[in-house]
Amino acid sequence: MIPYGKHNINAQDIASVVDVLENKFLTQGELVPQFEEALCEYTGARYCVAVNSGTSGLHVACLALGVGEGDTVWTSPNSFAASANCARYCGADVDFVDIDPSTRNLCPQRLAAKLQYAATKKRLPKAIVVVHFAGLSCDMKKIHDLCQAYGIAIIEDAAHGLGGRYQNKAIGSCEYADIAVLSFHPVKSITTAEGGAVLTNSQALAKQAELYAKHGITRRPEWLQPHEQGAWYYQQLCLGYNYRLSDLQAALGLSQLTRIDSFIQERRRLAARYTDSFTRSSATQNFNQYLKLPTQSQAQDSAWHLYMVEVPINMRALVFEQMKSQGIGVNVHYIPIHWHPYYQALGFTKGAFAHAEHFYQGAITLPLYVGLSDKEQDEVISALETALLVAIQETGDEES
């Protein structure tokens, strides 16, 4: 089985982790701060707080921005549930902005219209979680300008985006956002096994993020309230969580980060190879009406976390099962958040965000990861072409 995603670990990564096991603190040592500094250097953000998952990072981001009961947070329905759950953890309401069917990202035009309407009803969101789906940055300048006019905070859910660029700056730089959140899950750009990070250019937000990620407790002298205790003294300043990253994970992250540019280069090469192959197939086998490829307008800037094609809705299940039967570990990203029973119980209904729903119903994620050989990729390409032919025949659509 060729999986849709896979981590890439080498001897340097293993040696870095073993060194921690043999010679260093396993947690609360020197490597987490080093990893945070390295992420700042790579992305251009001024501050970084490493956490134990991207989901924790999103929660911390909402808390740092003061999201709470009575507030509303908007996000994209085309994402993993964590992009919305983070607001619910804070007691806030959630709403969604539909996607641009070309980029599959939150649509600035629909955002503008929704903001204008919400302003008339006095129901503007406290923050917007903007998702860089599949590694392609949203149009952050447009989104920033829209939100700035209403005083709305922006969180970049950059779980897919590390290594990508927008306007020639690294995703995560926070040029047009208050906070950006990264994920280091095994299938992401780099991995720490599990892990994440909160990036910001605001010293005040960085302080709040650090406190919320570390029990609300600090030993920093400049943050402590006046006291006459010794050097051992610490204070809990707020109700925080244990979202810390371990030094074992930070060691792996530091090692992985030295290779991220080569990782992204290889992902882009594989993505271009898919596109070239499917473009030729469409021309020779008349697949144009059956196969929609990812947008190529900004392909050179994407981190290419995922490579997703779209097939006709009535063919998706057939194509999916055919490819699985051929040993190809295809996947689907994502079930629209508002389709989940939890969000349905909150009052959301199918049909509310038509573009995200249409995309989901035809979407198939193809294998894409560092270490996928050309031979294996050729197997994926051949399997999709075969599956499409079978689906065309079985659905009775044999115009080709």
N, C-alpha and C positions, 0 to 999 in steps of 0.2 A: 504494500500500500504506500503510495506517495502521499504524504500528508499535505494539508493546505499551508501549514506553517511549521517552523522548526527552529530551535535555537542553534547557535553556532559557537562551540566551545573549543578552544585550542589549549596547548600545553601551557602557554603563558597564563591563561585564565585559571587553570587548575593550580599552577604553582603559586599564584597570588592568593588563592583561598587557603591552600595548605600553609603558606607562610603565616597567615593570621591564626590558623589553628595551632600552629607550633610555637609562635613567638609573640603574639600580640593579644590585646583585649578582644574578646569576641563581640562585645557591644560597648558603646559609649567610649570608644577609643579615639585614635587620631584619624582613622581612615574615612569616617563619614564626613567630617569637615573638609578633608581633601577632595572627596568626591563632589561635595557641594561647590567647592571652588572651581573644580574642573568643569562642572556643568555651566557655571557662570561664564567661564572663559570661552567655552564652546558656543553658547547661545548668545552671549552679549548681555544677558540680564545681570543686574547688580547684586541681587540676593537670591539665595536658594536654601530651601529647607527640604532635606531628604526625608521621605516617609516610606511606610511599609507596603503601600500599593497606590496605584493611580486613584482608586476610589477614595482612599483616605485623603489623598491630596485634594480631590474635589470637595470633600466634606470640610477640610481645613480652609480651603479657599472661601467657601460660603461663610464659614464662621468668622474668618478674618474680616470679611466685608460687612459683617453685622447682619447677615440674613437670619430672619427669625419668624416667629408667628405673626401673621398679618401681612407678610411680604409675599410676593410672587416672583418666581424665577422662570424665565423662558429658555428653551433649548430646542435642539433639532429632534424630531421624532425618529430620524434615521441615525440611531446610535445604540450603543449598549445602555442598559437601564441605569447604570451608574451616573450618566450625564444628567438624569433627572432625579434619581434617588438622593443625591447629595443635598438638594434643597429640602426634600421631605425629611431627611435626618434632622434638619434645623427647625422643623415645624412649619415650613413655608409651603405655599401652593405652587403648582407647576403648570405651565402652559407651553405650547409648542408653536414653532414657526416652520412652515413647510419648506421643502428643499427646492433648489434649482435642479431640474431633471438632467441637465447636462453635467454640472459639476458634482451633483449629489450632496452638496453642502447647503447650509442654511441660506435662503435666498434673500439678498438685500432688499429687493423690491417688495417682497411680501412682508419683510420686517418693517419697512417704511410705512406701508399701509396699516399694518397692525398697530404700530406705535401711534400713528395719527389717530386711529379709532380709540385706542386705549386712553389716550390723553383726554379725549372728549368725555370719556366715562370715568376719568380719574382712577384708572386701574393700571397704571404703568408698572412695569416690573422693577424690582430692586436691582436685579442683575440678569445678565444673559450669559448662558454657557454656550459658547460657540465651538462646534466640533469640526476639527480638520479631518474629515472623513477620508479614510484610506491613505492618508498622508499628504493630501492636497490642501493647501491653506485656503481658508475662506477669504473673501475679499475684505480683509480687515480694515482697510482705510475707509471704505464705505460704511461698514458696520460701526466703526469707531465714531465717524462723523454723525451718524444717526443717533447713536446712544448718548454722545456728548451733549447734543441739543436738549436732551431730556434728563441729563444727570444720572444716567444708568451705568452701573459698573459692568465691566466685561471680564469674564473668565474664559480663557482659551482652554478647551479640552484638547490638548495636544498629545493625547495618548498615542495617536497614530503618526505624529508629525515630526519627531526628533530626527534631524538630518535633512528635513525639507527646508525650503526657503520661500520668502515672500518679499517682493521688492528688493531682492538681493540681500536680505537680512535673514538670519537663522530663525526658523520657527522656535518660539520660546524666548525671543528677545524682549517681549512685552512692549514693543514699539507702539502698538495700538490696543493694549489691554492692561487691565490692572494686575491680573495674575494669569500665569499659564501653568498648566499641570501636565506632567509627563508620566508615562507608565513604562516600567521595565519588566513586564510580563515576558515569558520566554519567546513569544512570537513577535515581539516588538523590535524596534530598530537595534537596541541593545538590551541585554537582560541582566538583572540581579537576582534571578529566579522569580521572586515577586518583589515589587518595589515601585516607588514613584518619587516625584519631586514637585515642589511648589516653587515657582519662579516669580519674581516681581522686581520692579525698580523702585518700589516704595519701602523705605526703612520702617515706617509704621506698620504696614501690612506684613512685612517680613517678621517683625517682632510678634505680632498676633499669631501668625502662622506657626512660628516656633513654639509659642506657649501652648496653643491648642494641640500641637502634635506631641507634646512632652508633658502631659498631665496638668498643664497650666503652671508648672513648677519651673523656677529658675534659680541659678546660683550667680547669675551675672550681677556684679556689684552695681552697675548703672541702672539696673531694672528694679533692684530691691527697694522696698520701703525702708525708711530710717530704722536702724536697729543698733544694738550694742553687743551683738553676738560675735563669735569668732569666725574664722575662715570656713568652718564646716557648715555655716548657716545657709539655708535656702528657704524660699517662700512659695506658696501656691497663690498665684495672682488671679486665676480664673479656673473654671471647671474645664479641664482639658482631657485628652485621651492618650493612650499609649500607642502612638502611631510611628514610633521610631524605627529607623532602618538599622540593621546590625552591621558591624564592621566586616563580617564575612561577606555580606551582600555588597557592601561598598567596595570591597577589594575586587570582587568580580566586575562591578560596574566600572571602576577605574580602568581595569584591564580592557574591558570591552570598548570603552570610550576611545582608546587609542586606535581602534580599527573602524570606527563608525563611518568615516569617509569611504573606505573601501567597501563596507557593507552597503552603503547607499548607492555607490557606483554600480555594484553588482545587481542590486534590486532594479535599478534603472535599465541596466543592460537586458535583464530578463524580461522586464515589462515591454521594452521596445521590441524584443524578439517575438513576444506574444503578438503584439500589435501588427508587426510586419507579416507574420505567418497568417493571422486571421484576415488581414486585409487581402492577401493573395488568395486565400481560400474563398473569401466572399466573391472575388472577381471570377474565379474559375468554376465555383460550384453554386453560384447564385445564392449565397447565404445572406446577402445584404438585408433582406427583409426579416431575417430570423436572428441575426446576431448584432447586438449593439455593443461597441467597445467603449472603454473609458475615454473621457475627453483628452485630447492631446494638446490643447492650447497652452497648458502650463505643465506638461508632463516632465519637462526637464527640471522643474523645481519641486516636484512631489517627492516625498520620502518613500513612496510606493510600499506602504505597509500591506496593502491588499491590491490584487488585480481582479476586478469583477467585470463579468460580462452580463448582458441581459438577453434573455431569449423570450419568445412569446409566452404569455402567462399559461396558456393551455399546454405548453410543452415543458415547462420548468421541471415538474416532478419526473417526467419521463427522462429528460436529459440528465437530471441529478442521479437517478437510480442507475441509468445506463453507465454513467461514468464511475459510480461506486462499484458496479459489477466488474469494471475493467481495472480495478485497483487504484483508482484515482480518488484521493481523499478530499473531494470538493466540500465546500461549506456554504452557508448563506449568512450574510451580514447586512442588515439585522432585521429581526422581527420588529416592526415599528413599536416604539415604547408604549404608545397609547393603546396598542392592541392587547397588552398583557392584562390578565384578569385584575391585578391590583389597581391598575390605572383605569380600567373599565369601571371598577367599583367606585372610583372617584368621579365618574360622570363622563369620561371620554368615550367616544363611539367610533366605530369603523366608518370610514368615509370622510372623516374630518380633515385629513391632510392627504389629499389625493395623490400628489406627486411622490411622496415618501412611500405610500402604500403601493402604488403602481410599480415603483422601482423594486421594492421588496418581492413582489409576486413574480418577477421575472429574473431576479438576481441569482447569480451563481459565482462563488469565490473560487478561483483556480489556485493551485499551489504556487506559492512565490516565497522563496526564502534563500538566504545565502547557503550555498551547498547543493542547491538543485542543479543537477548536471544538465547539459544540453540534451543528452540522450533522454533523460527523464522528462524534460520539458517537451521534447518531441512526442513522447508517449501521451502526455496530457493533451497536446494539440490534436493528435490523431484521435484520441478518445472522444474529444468534444465534437470533432467533425463527424465521427461515426454515430455518436449519440444524437446529433442533430438530424442526420439522415434517417435514423430509426424513428425519431419523434415526428418528423415530417410525414413519413409513411403511416405511422399509427394514428395520427390525427387526421389523416385524409387530405392533408395539404401537400399535394405533389406537383404544384405548378413548376417547381424547379426541375 
